[in-house]
């Protein structure tokens, strides 16, 4: 299943944006586990999981929820912020995903106040940083 926007492009954009303000871990090698990026500055530790945008809606959903579990698992490793980073195109469907999940989405936000969703524009090099709870509008 082809990725319309790759996780590598998302990761590269984030690295370029954060490299002047944070100390970043090196890129992981093939088969290495752990967060895609750990960004540190003072007492702040951001664990970032980057995902692609695939052409198949079921594959996108699977990647989204796997990234969620990987992101929150970084709390055990000392993360003060847990980030799911994805191509900005994901933002078009996030309000619907949050609404469909409803109470569970709200409870996840309360349980994990460190959880963030970053929408990455790989062409412009911009990152829209949001809290998980911002996506549930009602």
Secondary structure, DSSP 8 states (H G I E B T S, - for coil): --EEE-HHHHHHHHHHHHTTTSEE-----TT--S-SEEEEETTEEEEEEEE-EESSHHHHHHHHHHHHHHHHHGGGGT-SEEEEEEEGGGHHHHHHHHHHHTHHHHHHHHHTTTEEEEEEETTTTEEEEEEGGGG---
